[in-house]
């Protein structure tokens, strides 16, 4: 069994609570008495892509457990790479490969996987085709039933689907961006959206409005349990309160 904690959308500097919420969630994850193999952070790390926001994020996201991060639409790759690290990051664990890719487009809120990023993913996934893999990025590749987010989802998702077809060892896709825990499918695989750390997006059905961002609901994370022998991925979603 492998265990991955998946957080997203810390938006450091985006609200009074962004720092405290990120600290709370990281403290929670790092105090697990049980197994935790990796921490994944799927984008929108800094709200305004300021160097000082990235410096705060870097300090908050320090971890003795392997941790990888990709940028989101609120991030800017040059500042991200200067303070946080490469925009495309891979974790080669004993029983799994986890690759987080940059799906941001400079100056835009929707997402896209560039030719360079697709080539990077192809290369990383070709290294160990016999080892199960997970691919992550910021932008969901499918509509989630929330128009506000659906308009700024991953463009040309067929490029991602074709990549996954070339690498059948990819078990699931992990994303963020929506600030709400979602389980759906894409290209015949689970597509799991981590809830937001900074806030929670409420669906039109619940709120009666097009866009309701709730800053009072607690931050939350996804806990992925992967059983390589059974080939199953199970995800638990957990709020974190002080
Ligand atoms: Fe986003």
py3Dmol code that shows the C-alpha trace and the ligand (Angstrom):
import py3Dmol

protein = """\
ATOM      1  CA  UNK A   1       0.000   0.000   0.000  1.00  0.00           C
ATOM      2  CA  UNK A   2       1.161   3.499  -0.795  1.00  0.00           C
ATOM      3  CA  UNK A   3      -0.327   6.616   0.794  1.00  0.00           C
ATOM      4  CA  UNK A   4      -0.273  10.074  -0.757  1.00  0.00           C
ATOM      5  CA  UNK A   5      -1.676  13.307   0.704  1.00  0.00           C
ATOM      6  CA  UNK A   6      -2.920  15.642  -2.010  1.00  0.00           C
ATOM      7  CA  UNK A   7      -3.503  19.326  -1.300  1.00  0.00           C
ATOM      8  CA  UNK A   8      -4.198  22.192  -3.665  1.00  0.00           C
ATOM      9  CA  UNK A   9      -4.828  25.881  -4.069  1.00  0.00           C
ATOM     10  CA  UNK A  10      -3.068  27.363  -1.058  1.00  0.00           C
ATOM     11  CA  UNK A  11      -3.272  30.835  -2.720  1.00  0.00           C
ATOM     12  CA  UNK A  12      -0.728  32.333  -0.334  1.00  0.00           C
ATOM     13  CA  UNK A  13      -1.521  36.059  -0.035  1.00  0.00           C
ATOM     14  CA  UNK A  14      -5.038  35.553  -1.394  1.00  0.00           C
ATOM     15  CA  UNK A  15      -6.819  35.872   1.937  1.00  0.00           C
ATOM     16  CA  UNK A  16      -6.038  36.650   5.562  1.00  0.00           C
ATOM     17  CA  UNK A  17      -6.318  32.951   6.314  1.00  0.00           C
ATOM     18  CA  UNK A  18      -4.205  31.535   3.480  1.00  0.00           C
ATOM     19  CA  UNK A  19      -0.994  31.245   5.497  1.00  0.00           C
ATOM     20  CA  UNK A  20      -2.657  29.903   8.645  1.00  0.00           C
ATOM     21  CA  UNK A  21      -4.710  27.357   6.668  1.00  0.00           C
ATOM     22  CA  UNK A  22      -1.658  26.089   4.809  1.00  0.00           C
ATOM     23  CA  UNK A  23       0.290  25.833   8.060  1.00  0.00           C
ATOM     24  CA  UNK A  24      -2.623  23.968   9.691  1.00  0.00           C
ATOM     25  CA  UNK A  25      -2.920  21.429   6.876  1.00  0.00           C
ATOM     26  CA  UNK A  26       0.821  20.814   6.645  1.00  0.00           C
ATOM     27  CA  UNK A  27       1.100  20.420  10.415  1.00  0.00           C
ATOM     28  CA  UNK A  28      -1.753  17.900  10.272  1.00  0.00           C
ATOM     29  CA  UNK A  29      -0.142  15.879   7.468  1.00  0.00           C
ATOM     30  CA  UNK A  30       3.282  15.885   9.076  1.00  0.00           C
ATOM     31  CA  UNK A  31       1.890  14.663  12.399  1.00  0.00           C
ATOM     32  CA  UNK A  32       0.413  11.448  10.991  1.00  0.00           C
ATOM     33  CA  UNK A  33       1.520   8.586  13.225  1.00  0.00           C
ATOM     34  CA  UNK A  34       1.068   6.208  10.267  1.00  0.00           C
ATOM     35  CA  UNK A  35       2.467   5.835   6.789  1.00  0.00           C
ATOM     36  CA  UNK A  36       2.624   8.758   4.362  1.00  0.00           C
ATOM     37  CA  UNK A  37       4.775   8.269   1.254  1.00  0.00           C
ATOM     38  CA  UNK A  38       4.348  11.589  -0.533  1.00  0.00           C
ATOM     39  CA  UNK A  39       2.644  14.975  -0.483  1.00  0.00           C
ATOM     40  CA  UNK A  40       1.341  16.383  -3.771  1.00  0.00           C
ATOM     41  CA  UNK A  41       0.432  20.048  -4.259  1.00  0.00           C
ATOM     42  CA  UNK A  42      -1.506  20.749  -7.448  1.00  0.00           C
ATOM     43  CA  UNK A  43      -1.082  24.427  -8.084  1.00  0.00           C
ATOM     44  CA  UNK A  44      -2.210  27.964  -7.286  1.00  0.00           C
ATOM     45  CA  UNK A  45       0.503  28.153  -4.671  1.00  0.00           C
ATOM     46  CA  UNK A  46       0.739  31.966  -4.564  1.00  0.00           C
ATOM     47  CA  UNK A  47      -2.265  34.190  -5.217  1.00  0.00           C
ATOM     48  CA  UNK A  48      -0.438  37.051  -6.977  1.00  0.00           C
ATOM     49  CA  UNK A  49       2.734  35.179  -7.985  1.00  0.00           C
ATOM     50  CA  UNK A  50       4.847  37.523  -5.859  1.00  0.00           C
ATOM     51  CA  UNK A  51       8.328  36.480  -4.819  1.00  0.00           C
ATOM     52  CA  UNK A  52       7.488  37.080  -1.150  1.00  0.00           C
ATOM     53  CA  UNK A  53       4.404  34.866  -1.475  1.00  0.00           C
ATOM     54  CA  UNK A  54       6.557  32.070  -2.894  1.00  0.00           C
ATOM     55  CA  UNK A  55       9.074  32.526  -0.103  1.00  0.00           C
ATOM     56  CA  UNK A  56       6.263  32.111   2.431  1.00  0.00           C
ATOM     57  CA  UNK A  57       4.931  29.080   0.526  1.00  0.00           C
ATOM     58  CA  UNK A  58       8.364  27.496   0.358  1.00  0.00           C
ATOM     59  CA  UNK A  59       8.724  27.779   4.140  1.00  0.00           C
ATOM     60  CA  UNK A  60       5.199  26.491   4.815  1.00  0.00           C
ATOM     61  CA  UNK A  61       5.576  23.535   2.450  1.00  0.00           C
ATOM     62  CA  UNK A  62       8.885  22.304   3.812  1.00  0.00           C
ATOM     63  CA  UNK A  63       8.552  18.597   4.470  1.00  0.00           C
ATOM     64  CA  UNK A  64      10.687  15.618   5.457  1.00  0.00           C
ATOM     65  CA  UNK A  65       8.263  13.541   3.376  1.00  0.00           C
ATOM     66  CA  UNK A  66       8.844  13.747  -0.403  1.00  0.00           C
ATOM     67  CA  UNK A  67       6.740  16.651  -1.699  1.00  0.00           C
ATOM     68  CA  UNK A  68       6.168  17.762  -5.275  1.00  0.00           C
ATOM     69  CA  UNK A  69       4.403  20.861  -6.576  1.00  0.00           C
ATOM     70  CA  UNK A  70       3.164  22.203  -9.901  1.00  0.00           C
ATOM     71  CA  UNK A  71       1.997  25.732 -10.773  1.00  0.00           C
ATOM     72  CA  UNK A  72      -1.587  26.876 -11.414  1.00  0.00           C
ATOM     73  CA  UNK A  73      -3.200  29.779 -13.220  1.00  0.00           C
ATOM     74  CA  UNK A  74      -2.456  32.152 -10.326  1.00  0.00           C
ATOM     75  CA  UNK A  75       1.222  31.247 -10.441  1.00  0.00           C
ATOM     76  CA  UNK A  76       3.857  32.608 -12.787  1.00  0.00           C
ATOM     77  CA  UNK A  77       6.425  30.072 -13.880  1.00  0.00           C
ATOM     78  CA  UNK A  78       9.558  32.297 -13.714  1.00  0.00           C
ATOM     79  CA  UNK A  79       8.871  33.312 -10.088  1.00  0.00           C
ATOM     80  CA  UNK A  80       7.691  29.786  -9.227  1.00  0.00           C
ATOM     81  CA  UNK A  81      10.844  28.213 -10.632  1.00  0.00           C
ATOM     82  CA  UNK A  82      13.072  30.748  -8.912  1.00  0.00           C
ATOM     83  CA  UNK A  83      11.740  30.045  -5.415  1.00  0.00           C
ATOM     84  CA  UNK A  84       9.853  26.732  -5.435  1.00  0.00           C
ATOM     85  CA  UNK A  85      11.539  24.589  -8.087  1.00  0.00           C
ATOM     86  CA  UNK A  86      10.941  23.257 -11.619  1.00  0.00           C
ATOM     87  CA  UNK A  87       7.415  23.667 -13.009  1.00  0.00           C
ATOM     88  CA  UNK A  88       7.424  19.976 -13.990  1.00  0.00           C
ATOM     89  CA  UNK A  89       8.366  17.651 -11.128  1.00  0.00           C
ATOM     90  CA  UNK A  90       8.562  13.879 -10.813  1.00  0.00           C
ATOM     91  CA  UNK A  91       8.765  11.572  -7.824  1.00  0.00           C
ATOM     92  CA  UNK A  92      10.192   8.132  -8.467  1.00  0.00           C
ATOM     93  CA  UNK A  93       9.025   6.051  -5.512  1.00  0.00           C
ATOM     94  CA  UNK A  94       9.725   2.343  -5.164  1.00  0.00           C
ATOM     95  CA  UNK A  95       6.259   1.300  -6.286  1.00  0.00           C
ATOM     96  CA  UNK A  96       5.046   4.301  -8.273  1.00  0.00           C
ATOM     97  CA  UNK A  97       5.988   7.239 -10.441  1.00  0.00           C
ATOM     98  CA  UNK A  98       4.181  10.509  -9.730  1.00  0.00           C
ATOM     99  CA  UNK A  99       4.576  13.305 -12.273  1.00  0.00           C
ATOM    100  CA  UNK A 100       3.122  16.777 -11.730  1.00  0.00           C
ATOM    101  CA  UNK A 101       3.089  18.907 -14.871  1.00  0.00           C
ATOM    102  CA  UNK A 102       2.698  22.605 -15.599  1.00  0.00           C
ATOM    103  CA  UNK A 103      -0.702  23.242 -17.224  1.00  0.00           C
ATOM    104  CA  UNK A 104      -0.617  27.018 -16.825  1.00  0.00           C
ATOM    105  CA  UNK A 105      -0.775  29.465 -19.729  1.00  0.00           C
ATOM    106  CA  UNK A 106       0.920  32.850 -19.128  1.00  0.00           C
ATOM    107  CA  UNK A 107      -1.711  35.548 -18.551  1.00  0.00           C
ATOM    108  CA  UNK A 108      -4.695  33.202 -18.743  1.00  0.00           C
ATOM    109  CA  UNK A 109      -6.852  31.258 -16.300  1.00  0.00           C
ATOM    110  CA  UNK A 110      -7.599  28.221 -18.431  1.00  0.00           C
ATOM    111  CA  UNK A 111      -5.015  25.506 -18.896  1.00  0.00           C
ATOM    112  CA  UNK A 112      -3.094  23.663 -21.592  1.00  0.00           C
ATOM    113  CA  UNK A 113      -0.307  21.129 -21.822  1.00  0.00           C
ATOM    114  CA  UNK A 114       2.356  22.554 -24.135  1.00  0.00           C
ATOM    115  CA  UNK A 115       4.325  20.410 -26.582  1.00  0.00           C
ATOM    116  CA  UNK A 116       7.322  20.648 -24.242  1.00  0.00           C
ATOM    117  CA  UNK A 117       5.299  19.507 -21.245  1.00  0.00           C
ATOM    118  CA  UNK A 118       3.750  16.596 -23.160  1.00  0.00           C
ATOM    119  CA  UNK A 119       7.261  15.597 -24.300  1.00  0.00           C
ATOM    120  CA  UNK A 120       8.489  15.758 -20.690  1.00  0.00           C
ATOM    121  CA  UNK A 121       5.607  13.573 -19.513  1.00  0.00           C
ATOM    122  CA  UNK A 122       6.252  11.097 -22.344  1.00  0.00           C
ATOM    123  CA  UNK A 123       9.902  10.885 -21.346  1.00  0.00           C
ATOM    124  CA  UNK A 124       9.235  10.453 -17.631  1.00  0.00           C
ATOM    125  CA  UNK A 125       6.525   7.843 -18.189  1.00  0.00           C
ATOM    126  CA  UNK A 126       8.712   5.916 -20.635  1.00  0.00           C
ATOM    127  CA  UNK A 127      11.455   5.432 -18.023  1.00  0.00           C
ATOM    128  CA  UNK A 128       9.666   2.737 -16.037  1.00  0.00           C
ATOM    129  CA  UNK A 129       6.659   1.477 -18.036  1.00  0.00           C
ATOM    130  CA  UNK A 130       6.243  -1.495 -15.692  1.00  0.00           C
ATOM    131  CA  UNK A 131       5.773   0.722 -12.614  1.00  0.00           C
ATOM    132  CA  UNK A 132       2.310   2.191 -11.897  1.00  0.00           C
ATOM    133  CA  UNK A 133       2.161   5.936 -12.413  1.00  0.00           C
ATOM    134  CA  UNK A 134       0.065   8.956 -11.518  1.00  0.00           C
ATOM    135  CA  UNK A 135      -0.107  12.138 -13.546  1.00  0.00           C
ATOM    136  CA  UNK A 136      -1.126  15.426 -11.957  1.00  0.00           C
ATOM    137  CA  UNK A 137      -1.576  19.049 -12.967  1.00  0.00           C
ATOM    138  CA  UNK A 138      -3.596  22.079 -11.893  1.00  0.00           C
ATOM    139  CA  UNK A 139      -6.450  22.121 -14.406  1.00  0.00           C
ATOM    140  CA  UNK A 140      -9.208  19.464 -14.560  1.00  0.00           C
ATOM    141  CA  UNK A 141      -9.582  17.975 -18.047  1.00  0.00           C
ATOM    142  CA  UNK A 142     -13.365  17.541 -17.774  1.00  0.00           C
ATOM    143  CA  UNK A 143     -16.317  19.793 -16.847  1.00  0.00           C
ATOM    144  CA  UNK A 144     -17.257  19.473 -13.166  1.00  0.00           C
ATOM    145  CA  UNK A 145     -20.753  20.918 -13.239  1.00  0.00           C
ATOM    146  CA  UNK A 146     -19.611  24.347 -12.056  1.00  0.00           C
ATOM    147  CA  UNK A 147     -19.738  26.747 -15.042  1.00  0.00           C
ATOM    148  CA  UNK A 148     -17.260  29.213 -13.522  1.00  0.00           C
ATOM    149  CA  UNK A 149     -14.582  26.512 -13.313  1.00  0.00           C
ATOM    150  CA  UNK A 150     -15.626  24.617 -16.417  1.00  0.00           C
ATOM    151  CA  UNK A 151     -14.910  27.677 -18.584  1.00  0.00           C
ATOM    152  CA  UNK A 152     -11.297  27.722 -17.420  1.00  0.00           C
ATOM    153  CA  UNK A 153     -10.559  23.977 -17.439  1.00  0.00           C
ATOM    154  CA  UNK A 154      -7.802  22.233 -19.409  1.00  0.00           C
ATOM    155  CA  UNK A 155      -8.016  23.009 -23.127  1.00  0.00           C
ATOM    156  CA  UNK A 156      -7.432  20.312 -25.759  1.00  0.00           C
ATOM    157  CA  UNK A 157      -7.909  17.487 -23.226  1.00  0.00           C
ATOM    158  CA  UNK A 158      -7.509  15.029 -26.090  1.00  0.00           C
ATOM    159  CA  UNK A 159      -3.765  15.697 -25.907  1.00  0.00           C
ATOM    160  CA  UNK A 160      -3.752  14.387 -22.338  1.00  0.00           C
ATOM    161  CA  UNK A 161      -5.994  11.452 -23.298  1.00  0.00           C
ATOM    162  CA  UNK A 162      -3.591  10.475 -26.085  1.00  0.00           C
ATOM    163  CA  UNK A 163      -0.652  10.674 -23.677  1.00  0.00           C
ATOM    164  CA  UNK A 164      -2.439   8.401 -21.205  1.00  0.00           C
ATOM    165  CA  UNK A 165      -3.233   5.971 -24.030  1.00  0.00           C
ATOM    166  CA  UNK A 166       0.497   5.756 -24.764  1.00  0.00           C
ATOM    167  CA  UNK A 167       1.220   4.953 -21.109  1.00  0.00           C
ATOM    168  CA  UNK A 168      -1.287   2.395 -19.849  1.00  0.00           C
ATOM    169  CA  UNK A 169       0.484   2.170 -16.486  1.00  0.00           C
ATOM    170  CA  UNK A 170      -1.042   5.532 -15.510  1.00  0.00           C
ATOM    171  CA  UNK A 171      -3.603   4.683 -12.833  1.00  0.00           C
ATOM    172  CA  UNK A 172      -5.272   8.054 -12.265  1.00  0.00           C
ATOM    173  CA  UNK A 173      -5.064  11.805 -12.789  1.00  0.00           C
ATOM    174  CA  UNK A 174      -4.812  14.221  -9.834  1.00  0.00           C
ATOM    175  CA  UNK A 175      -5.776  17.892 -10.219  1.00  0.00           C
ATOM    176  CA  UNK A 176      -6.859  21.010  -8.289  1.00  0.00           C
ATOM    177  CA  UNK A 177      -8.202  24.398  -9.443  1.00  0.00           C
ATOM    178  CA  UNK A 178     -11.856  23.779  -8.498  1.00  0.00           C
ATOM    179  CA  UNK A 179     -11.524  24.287  -4.706  1.00  0.00           C
ATOM    180  CA  UNK A 180     -13.951  21.430  -4.128  1.00  0.00           C
ATOM    181  CA  UNK A 181     -13.404  17.700  -3.682  1.00  0.00           C
ATOM    182  CA  UNK A 182     -14.529  15.873  -6.808  1.00  0.00           C
ATOM    183  CA  UNK A 183     -14.297  12.322  -8.090  1.00  0.00           C
ATOM    184  CA  UNK A 184     -14.918  11.760 -11.789  1.00  0.00           C
ATOM    185  CA  UNK A 185     -13.287   9.967 -14.705  1.00  0.00           C
ATOM    186  CA  UNK A 186     -11.160  10.925 -17.698  1.00  0.00           C
ATOM    187  CA  UNK A 187      -9.787   8.703 -20.453  1.00  0.00           C
ATOM    188  CA  UNK A 188     -11.001   5.607 -18.624  1.00  0.00           C
ATOM    189  CA  UNK A 189      -9.289   6.488 -15.358  1.00  0.00           C
ATOM    190  CA  UNK A 190     -10.243   8.147 -12.096  1.00  0.00           C
ATOM    191  CA  UNK A 191      -9.755  11.913 -12.156  1.00  0.00           C
ATOM    192  CA  UNK A 192      -9.608  13.214  -8.598  1.00  0.00           C
ATOM    193  CA  UNK A 193      -9.849  16.899  -7.709  1.00  0.00           C
ATOM    194  CA  UNK A 194      -8.340  17.892  -4.364  1.00  0.00           C
ATOM    195  CA  UNK A 195     -10.393  20.343  -2.315  1.00  0.00           C
ATOM    196  CA  UNK A 196      -9.024  23.860  -1.796  1.00  0.00           C
ATOM    197  CA  UNK A 197      -6.899  24.868   1.156  1.00  0.00           C
ATOM    198  CA  UNK A 198      -7.740  28.582   0.937  1.00  0.00           C
ATOM    199  CA  UNK A 199     -11.475  28.259   0.249  1.00  0.00           C
ATOM    200  CA  UNK A 200     -14.286  25.999  -0.968  1.00  0.00           C
ATOM    201  CA  UNK A 201     -16.287  26.444  -4.154  1.00  0.00           C
ATOM    202  CA  UNK A 202     -19.966  25.659  -3.684  1.00  0.00           C
ATOM    203  CA  UNK A 203     -21.971  24.291  -6.613  1.00  0.00           C
ATOM    204  CA  UNK A 204     -24.859  26.297  -8.147  1.00  0.00           C
ATOM    205  CA  UNK A 205     -27.248  23.599  -6.916  1.00  0.00           C
ATOM    206  CA  UNK A 206     -26.263  24.208  -3.308  1.00  0.00           C
ATOM    207  CA  UNK A 207     -25.935  27.977  -3.460  1.00  0.00           C
ATOM    208  CA  UNK A 208     -28.464  29.103  -6.071  1.00  0.00           C
ATOM    209  CA  UNK A 209     -25.749  31.373  -7.486  1.00  0.00           C
ATOM    210  CA  UNK A 210     -23.196  31.022 -10.279  1.00  0.00           C
ATOM    211  CA  UNK A 211     -20.136  31.592  -8.138  1.00  0.00           C
ATOM    212  CA  UNK A 212     -20.049  31.120  -4.389  1.00  0.00           C
ATOM    213  CA  UNK A 213     -16.627  30.858  -2.799  1.00  0.00           C
ATOM    214  CA  UNK A 214     -16.902  29.939   0.871  1.00  0.00           C
ATOM    215  CA  UNK A 215     -14.002  31.047   3.085  1.00  0.00           C
ATOM    216  CA  UNK A 216     -15.560  29.632   6.260  1.00  0.00           C
ATOM    217  CA  UNK A 217     -15.726  25.943   5.401  1.00  0.00           C
ATOM    218  CA  UNK A 218     -12.522  24.333   6.683  1.00  0.00           C
ATOM    219  CA  UNK A 219      -9.519  23.581   4.482  1.00  0.00           C
ATOM    220  CA  UNK A 220      -9.391  19.963   3.353  1.00  0.00           C
ATOM    221  CA  UNK A 221      -7.208  17.466   1.540  1.00  0.00           C
ATOM    222  CA  UNK A 222      -7.415  14.187  -0.346  1.00  0.00           C
ATOM    223  CA  UNK A 223      -5.734  11.061   0.972  1.00  0.00           C
ATOM    224  CA  UNK A 224      -5.006   8.558  -1.786  1.00  0.00           C
ATOM    225  CA  UNK A 225      -4.480   4.908  -0.834  1.00  0.00           C
ATOM    226  CA  UNK A 226      -2.951   2.941  -3.692  1.00  0.00           C
ATOM    227  CA  UNK A 227      -2.759  -0.837  -3.534  1.00  0.00           C
ATOM    228  CA  UNK A 228      -0.458  -1.841  -6.386  1.00  0.00           C
ATOM    229  CA  UNK A 229      -1.178  -5.559  -5.983  1.00  0.00           C
ATOM    230  CA  UNK A 230      -4.925  -5.108  -6.275  1.00  0.00           C
ATOM    231  CA  UNK A 231      -4.529  -2.212  -8.715  1.00  0.00           C
ATOM    232  CA  UNK A 232      -6.980  -0.116  -6.718  1.00  0.00           C
ATOM    233  CA  UNK A 233      -6.953   3.548  -5.811  1.00  0.00           C
ATOM    234  CA  UNK A 234      -9.147   4.671  -2.910  1.00  0.00           C
ATOM    235  CA  UNK A 235      -9.437   8.357  -2.013  1.00  0.00           C
ATOM    236  CA  UNK A 236     -10.596   9.765   1.306  1.00  0.00           C
ATOM    237  CA  UNK A 237     -11.410  13.471   1.602  1.00  0.00           C
ATOM    238  CA  UNK A 238     -10.766  15.071   4.973  1.00  0.00           C
ATOM    239  CA  UNK A 239     -11.415  18.578   6.391  1.00  0.00           C
ATOM    240  CA  UNK A 240      -8.843  19.948   8.820  1.00  0.00           C
ATOM    241  CA  UNK A 241      -9.857  22.081  11.785  1.00  0.00           C
ATOM    242  CA  UNK A 242      -7.584  23.676  14.396  1.00  0.00           C
TER     243      UNK A 242
END
"""
ligand_1 = """\
1
LIG
Fe -6.741 27.712 -10.279
"""
view = py3Dmol.view(width=600, height=400)
view.addModel(protein, "pdb")
view.setStyle({"model": 0}, {"cartoon": {"style": "trace"}})
view.addModel(ligand_1, "xyz")
view.setStyle({"model": 1}, {"stick": {}})
view.zoomTo()
view.show()
